[in-house]
């Protein structure tokens, strides 16, 4: 097996969107990748993100919120920004890192009743899950699905 790829998922606060994608990529890619997530700020892990991932069978409760500077020493193969703000202020990574971008809505800005807010989190989770699968299919085409 080839050496694992290093993947960084980057968003503004490393509390929701990057954590969701981190969880899905880790599940899909397993030992084929080292997945990291970080923010250009740190807002802490959002409990609703943990809840909606748990609903889909993935435990991200052990994740922590990190600032991108923590990972500047890692030679990333992929840097995926998941919000426009992170892409605009993203630090420079080595040219060898393939930079990808997809702007997901920020569920932390959802308003309404608790159920309405959770519906927004679930909707973004489902978008992130579809993106993770498409990323895995395109960049790791030889994955054997269990």
C-alpha positions as CSV (number, residue, x, y, z in Angstrom):
1,X,0.0,0.0,0.0
2,X,1.2,3.5,-0.8
3,X,2.1,5.9,2.0
4,X,-0.9,7.6,3.5
5,X,-1.8,11.0,2.2
6,X,-2.0,14.0,4.5
7,X,-5.3,15.9,4.2
8,X,-6.1,19.2,6.0
9,X,-9.7,20.4,6.2
10,X,-9.8,24.1,6.9
11,X,-12.6,26.4,7.9
12,X,-13.1,29.6,9.9
13,X,-13.5,28.2,13.5
14,X,-12.8,24.5,13.2
15,X,-16.1,23.8,15.1
16,X,-18.6,22.5,12.5
17,X,-18.0,22.1,8.8
18,X,-14.4,21.1,8.9
19,X,-15.1,18.7,11.8
20,X,-17.9,17.1,9.7
21,X,-15.7,16.6,6.7
22,X,-12.8,15.4,8.9
23,X,-15.1,12.7,10.4
24,X,-16.4,11.5,7.0
25,X,-13.0,11.4,5.3
26,X,-11.5,9.6,8.3
27,X,-14.2,7.0,8.0
28,X,-14.0,6.6,4.2
29,X,-10.2,6.6,3.8
30,X,-9.1,4.8,6.9
31,X,-5.4,4.1,6.9
32,X,-5.0,5.5,3.4
33,X,-4.9,9.1,4.8
34,X,-4.1,11.1,7.9
35,X,-6.9,13.6,8.2
36,X,-6.5,16.8,10.1
37,X,-8.9,19.7,10.6
38,X,-8.1,23.3,11.7
39,X,-9.4,26.8,11.6
40,X,-8.1,30.2,10.9
41,X,-9.6,30.8,14.4
42,X,-10.6,28.3,17.0
43,X,-14.2,28.2,18.3
44,X,-14.3,24.8,20.0
45,X,-16.1,21.7,18.8
46,X,-19.8,22.5,18.3
47,X,-22.0,20.0,20.3
48,X,-24.7,20.0,17.5
49,X,-22.0,18.8,15.0
50,X,-21.2,16.0,17.4
51,X,-24.9,15.1,17.7
52,X,-25.7,15.0,14.0
53,X,-22.6,13.0,13.2
54,X,-23.5,10.5,16.0
55,X,-26.9,10.2,14.3
56,X,-25.1,9.0,11.2
57,X,-22.9,6.6,13.2
58,X,-19.7,8.6,13.4
59,X,-18.2,9.7,16.7
60,X,-16.3,13.0,16.5
61,X,-16.7,13.8,20.2
62,X,-13.0,13.2,20.7
63,X,-12.1,15.9,18.1
64,X,-10.6,19.2,19.3
65,X,-10.5,22.6,17.7
66,X,-7.1,23.6,16.4
67,X,-5.6,26.7,14.8
68,X,-4.1,26.0,11.4
69,X,-0.6,27.1,12.6
70,X,-0.4,23.9,14.6
71,X,0.0,22.0,11.3
72,X,2.4,24.1,9.3
73,X,5.1,21.5,9.6
74,X,3.1,18.7,8.0
75,X,3.6,18.2,4.2
76,X,-0.1,18.1,3.1
77,X,-1.1,16.4,-0.1
78,X,-4.5,18.1,0.0
79,X,-5.8,21.2,1.7
80,X,-9.6,21.5,1.5
81,X,-11.2,24.8,2.5
82,X,-14.9,24.4,3.3
83,X,-15.9,28.1,3.6
84,X,-15.1,31.2,1.6
85,X,-13.6,33.1,4.6
86,X,-11.0,30.3,5.2
87,X,-10.0,30.3,1.6
88,X,-9.5,34.1,1.6
89,X,-7.3,34.1,4.7
90,X,-5.8,30.7,4.2
91,X,-2.0,30.6,4.9
92,X,0.2,29.6,2.1
93,X,0.9,25.9,1.9
94,X,3.6,24.3,-0.2
95,X,2.9,24.2,-3.9
96,X,2.8,20.4,-3.8
97,X,-0.4,20.5,-1.8
98,X,-3.5,20.3,-4.0
99,X,-5.9,23.0,-2.9
100,X,-9.6,22.3,-3.2
101,X,-12.5,24.5,-2.1
102,X,-16.2,24.0,-1.5
103,X,-18.2,26.6,0.4
104,X,-20.7,24.9,2.7
105,X,-23.4,26.9,4.6
106,X,-22.5,27.6,8.2
107,X,-25.0,25.6,10.4
108,X,-23.7,27.5,13.5
109,X,-25.5,30.6,12.1
110,X,-28.9,28.7,11.9
111,X,-31.7,30.3,13.9
112,X,-35.2,29.1,15.0
113,X,-36.3,26.4,17.3
114,X,-33.8,23.7,18.4
115,X,-35.4,21.3,15.9
116,X,-35.1,23.8,13.1
117,X,-31.4,24.4,14.0
118,X,-30.7,20.7,14.0
119,X,-32.4,20.4,10.6
120,X,-29.9,22.9,9.3
121,X,-27.0,20.9,10.8
122,X,-28.4,17.7,9.2
123,X,-28.7,19.4,5.8
124,X,-25.1,20.6,5.9
125,X,-24.0,17.2,7.2
126,X,-25.6,15.5,4.3
127,X,-23.9,18.0,1.8
128,X,-20.6,17.3,3.5
129,X,-21.1,13.6,3.4
130,X,-21.8,13.7,-0.4
131,X,-18.7,15.9,-0.9
132,X,-16.6,13.5,1.1
133,X,-17.7,10.5,-1.0
134,X,-17.1,12.4,-4.2
135,X,-13.6,13.4,-3.0
136,X,-12.8,9.8,-2.0
137,X,-14.1,8.5,-5.4
138,X,-12.0,11.0,-7.4
139,X,-8.8,11.1,-5.4
140,X,-8.7,7.6,-3.9
141,X,-10.3,5.6,-6.7
142,X,-8.9,2.2,-5.7
143,X,-10.6,2.1,-2.3
144,X,-12.2,-1.2,-1.5
145,X,-15.5,-0.5,0.2
146,X,-16.4,-2.9,3.1
